[in-house]
């Protein structure tokens, strides 16, 4: 039985101008290799559906830091 008080480890990565296919774990035709991010994908949970609060990065950062809509 899992310990209910144990919290999961969470790594949140916010990258500017990074597309879905820019990590080789998600795109086998990626022109470069991303071994460290690939290892995170292999050993953790891989999320494949995400949404941004804005098309540019500043309002997105604002939403993440404050929890408010930009």
Backbone as JSON Lines, residues from 0, in Angstrom:
{"i":0,"aa":"X","n":[0.83,-1.18,0.0],"ca":[0.0,0.0,0.0],"c":[0.88,1.25,0.0]}
{"i":1,"aa":"X","n":[0.52,2.23,-0.81],"ca":[1.29,3.46,-0.9],"c":[1.09,4.31,0.34]}
{"i":2,"aa":"X","n":[2.13,5.04,0.68],"ca":[2.07,5.97,1.8],"c":[1.27,7.2,1.36]}
{"i":3,"aa":"X","n":[0.11,7.48,1.96],"ca":[-0.71,8.61,1.51],"c":[-0.08,9.97,1.76]}
{"i":4,"aa":"X","n":[0.9,10.07,2.64],"ca":[1.53,11.36,2.94],"c":[2.71,11.66,2.02]}
{"i":5,"aa":"X","n":[3.16,10.68,1.24],"ca":[4.29,10.9,0.35],"c":[3.82,11.7,-0.87]}
{"i":6,"aa":"X","n":[4.46,12.81,-1.12],"ca":[4.1,13.66,-2.25],"c":[4.95,13.3,-3.46]}
{"i":7,"aa":"X","n":[4.39,13.41,-4.65],"ca":[5.17,13.07,-5.86],"c":[6.19,14.15,-6.17]}
{"i":8,"aa":"X","n":[7.25,13.76,-6.83],"ca":[8.22,14.73,-7.34],"c":[7.65,15.32,-8.62]}
{"i":9,"aa":"X","n":[7.8,16.61,-8.78],"ca":[7.24,17.27,-9.95],"c":[8.27,18.24,-10.5]}
{"i":10,"aa":"X","n":[8.49,18.16,-11.79],"ca":[9.38,19.09,-12.49],"c":[8.53,19.82,-13.52]}
{"i":11,"aa":"X","n":[8.48,21.11,-13.42],"ca":[7.7,21.93,-14.36],"c":[8.69,22.69,-15.23]}
{"i":12,"aa":"X","n":[8.63,22.45,-16.51],"ca":[9.55,23.09,-17.45],"c":[8.76,24.03,-18.33]}
{"i":13,"aa":"X","n":[9.13,25.3,-18.33],"ca":[8.5,26.3,-19.2],"c":[9.57,26.77,-20.18]}
{"i":14,"aa":"X","n":[9.35,26.49,-21.45],"ca":[10.33,26.86,-22.47],"c":[9.67,27.76,-23.5]}
{"i":15,"aa":"X","n":[10.37,28.78,-23.9],"ca":[9.87,29.71,-24.9],"c":[10.17,29.17,-26.29]}
{"i":16,"aa":"X","n":[9.2,29.21,-27.18],"ca":[9.34,28.78,-28.58],"c":[9.74,27.31,-28.72]}
{"i":17,"aa":"X","n":[9.25,26.48,-27.83],"ca":[9.53,25.04,-27.92],"c":[8.27,24.34,-28.38]}
{"i":18,"aa":"X","n":[8.37,23.6,-29.46],"ca":[7.22,22.91,-30.01],"c":[7.14,21.47,-29.53]}
{"i":19,"aa":"X","n":[6.0,20.86,-29.8],"ca":[5.76,19.46,-29.39],"c":[6.81,18.52,-29.98]}
{"i":20,"aa":"X","n":[7.22,18.75,-31.19],"ca":[8.17,17.87,-31.86],"c":[9.63,18.19,-31.61]}
{"i":21,"aa":"X","n":[9.91,19.1,-30.7],"ca":[11.29,19.5,-30.43],"c":[12.0,18.62,-29.41]}
{"i":22,"aa":"X","n":[11.34,17.61,-28.9],"ca":[11.95,16.63,-28.0],"c":[11.97,15.3,-28.74]}
{"i":23,"aa":"X","n":[13.12,14.66,-28.8],"ca":[13.23,13.44,-29.59],"c":[12.36,12.31,-29.05]}
{"i":24,"aa":"X","n":[11.94,12.34,-27.8],"ca":[11.04,11.31,-27.27],"c":[9.65,11.42,-27.9]}
{"i":25,"aa":"X","n":[9.26,12.59,-28.33],"ca":[7.96,12.81,-28.96],"c":[8.02,12.76,-30.48]}
{"i":26,"aa":"X","n":[9.2,12.95,-31.05],"ca":[9.35,13.03,-32.5],"c":[10.59,12.26,-32.92]}
{"i":27,"aa":"X","n":[10.38,11.12,-33.54],"ca":[11.53,10.3,-33.96],"c":[12.31,10.95,-35.09]}
{"i":28,"aa":"X","n":[11.73,11.93,-35.78],"ca":[12.42,12.65,-36.86],"c":[13.02,13.97,-36.4]}
{"i":29,"aa":"X","n":[13.13,14.16,-35.1],"ca":[13.71,15.39,-34.55],"c":[15.16,15.52,-35.06]}
{"i":30,"aa":"X","n":[15.56,16.71,-35.55],"ca":[16.91,16.86,-36.1],"c":[18.03,16.82,-35.05]}
{"i":31,"aa":"X","n":[17.68,16.81,-33.78],"ca":[18.69,16.74,-32.72],"c":[18.17,15.82,-31.62]}
{"i":32,"aa":"X","n":[19.05,15.33,-30.79],"ca":[18.69,14.42,-29.72],"c":[18.61,15.17,-28.39]}
{"i":33,"aa":"X","n":[17.65,14.78,-27.57],"ca":[17.47,15.37,-26.25],"c":[17.47,14.24,-25.21]}
{"i":34,"aa":"X","n":[18.62,13.66,-24.94],"ca":[18.67,12.46,-24.09],"c":[18.19,12.68,-22.66]}
{"i":35,"aa":"X","n":[18.44,13.83,-22.07],"ca":[18.01,14.06,-20.69],"c":[16.49,14.2,-20.6]}
{"i":36,"aa":"X","n":[15.89,14.93,-21.53],"ca":[14.43,15.04,-21.55],"c":[13.79,13.71,-21.92]}
{"i":37,"aa":"X","n":[14.44,12.95,-22.81],"ca":[13.93,11.63,-23.17],"c":[13.9,10.71,-21.95]}
{"i":38,"aa":"X","n":[14.93,10.79,-21.13],"ca":[14.99,9.97,-19.92],"c":[13.88,10.35,-18.94]}
{"i":39,"aa":"X","n":[13.59,11.64,-18.82],"ca":[12.47,12.07,-17.98],"c":[11.15,11.5,-18.51]}
{"i":40,"aa":"X","n":[10.99,11.48,-19.82],"ca":[9.77,10.93,-20.43],"c":[9.66,9.42,-20.18]}
{"i":41,"aa":"X","n":[10.78,8.72,-20.25],"ca":[10.77,7.27,-20.08],"c":[10.49,6.87,-18.63]}
{"i":42,"aa":"X","n":[10.97,7.64,-17.68],"ca":[10.88,7.26,-16.27],"c":[9.77,7.96,-15.5]}
{"i":43,"aa":"X","n":[8.99,8.75,-16.18],"ca":[7.93,9.48,-15.49],"c":[6.64,9.42,-16.27]}
{"i":44,"aa":"X","n":[5.81,10.4,-16.06],"ca":[4.55,10.51,-16.78],"c":[4.75,11.46,-17.95]}
{"i":45,"aa":"X","n":[4.31,11.03,-19.11],"ca":[4.46,11.84,-20.31],"c":[3.11,12.48,-20.63]}
{"i":46,"aa":"X","n":[3.05,13.8,-20.57],"ca":[1.83,14.53,-20.88],"c":[1.83,14.9,-22.35]}
{"i":47,"aa":"X","n":[0.72,14.66,-23.02],"ca":[0.66,14.89,-24.46],"c":[-0.4,15.91,-24.86]}
{"i":48,"aa":"X","n":[-1.04,16.56,-23.9],"ca":[-2.06,17.55,-24.22],"c":[-1.9,18.73,-23.26]}
{"i":49,"aa":"X","n":[-1.53,19.88,-23.79],"ca":[-1.32,21.04,-22.94],"c":[-1.92,22.27,-23.62]}
{"i":50,"aa":"X","n":[-2.25,23.25,-22.82],"ca":[-2.83,24.47,-23.34],"c":[-2.14,25.67,-22.7]}
{"i":51,"aa":"X","n":[-1.98,26.72,-23.46],"ca":[-1.36,27.94,-22.95],"c":[-2.43,29.0,-22.74]}
{"i":52,"aa":"X","n":[-2.2,29.87,-21.79],"ca":[-3.17,30.93,-21.53],"c":[-3.04,32.08,-22.52]}
{"i":53,"aa":"X","n":[-1.95,32.09,-23.27],"ca":[-1.73,33.15,-24.25],"c":[-0.76,32.65,-25.31]}
{"i":54,"aa":"X","n":[-0.74,33.33,-26.44],"ca":[0.15,32.94,-27.53],"c":[1.58,33.43,-27.32]}
{"i":55,"aa":"X","n":[1.79,34.32,-26.38],"ca":[3.13,34.82,-26.09],"c":[3.51,34.47,-24.66]}
{"i":56,"aa":"X","n":[4.79,34.51,-24.33],"ca":[5.26,33.94,-23.07],"c":[4.99,34.8,-21.83]}
{"i":57,"aa":"X","n":[5.01,36.12,-21.92],"ca":[4.84,36.94,-20.72],"c":[3.5,36.7,-20.02]}
{"i":58,"aa":"X","n":[2.35,36.73,-20.71],"ca":[1.09,36.44,-20.03],"c":[1.03,35.0,-19.5]}
{"i":59,"aa":"X","n":[1.66,34.06,-20.21],"ca":[1.67,32.68,-19.73],"c":[2.42,32.59,-18.4]}
{"i":60,"aa":"X","n":[3.56,33.25,-18.3],"ca":[4.31,33.26,-17.04],"c":[3.49,33.91,-15.94]}
{"i":61,"aa":"X","n":[2.8,35.0,-16.26],"ca":[1.94,35.67,-15.28],"c":[0.89,34.7,-14.74]}
{"i":62,"aa":"X","n":[0.24,33.96,-15.63],"ca":[-0.8,33.01,-15.21],"c":[-0.23,31.92,-14.31]}
{"i":63,"aa":"X","n":[0.94,31.42,-14.66],"ca":[1.57,30.35,-13.86],"c":[1.92,30.86,-12.46]}
{"i":64,"aa":"X","n":[2.49,32.05,-12.39],"ca":[2.95,32.58,-11.11],"c":[1.81,33.04,-10.21]}
{"i":65,"aa":"X","n":[0.72,33.56,-10.81],"ca":[-0.36,34.12,-9.98],"c":[-1.59,33.24,-9.89]}
{"i":66,"aa":"X","n":[-1.76,32.33,-10.85],"ca":[-2.97,31.51,-10.89],"c":[-4.16,32.25,-11.46]}
{"i":67,"aa":"X","n":[-3.92,33.41,-12.02],"ca":[-4.99,34.22,-12.58],"c":[-4.93,34.19,-14.08]}
{"i":68,"aa":"X","n":[-6.06,34.46,-14.72],"ca":[-6.11,34.56,-16.17],"c":[-5.49,35.88,-16.58]}
{"i":69,"aa":"X","n":[-4.69,35.87,-17.64],"ca":[-3.99,37.1,-18.02],"c":[-4.9,38.14,-18.62]}
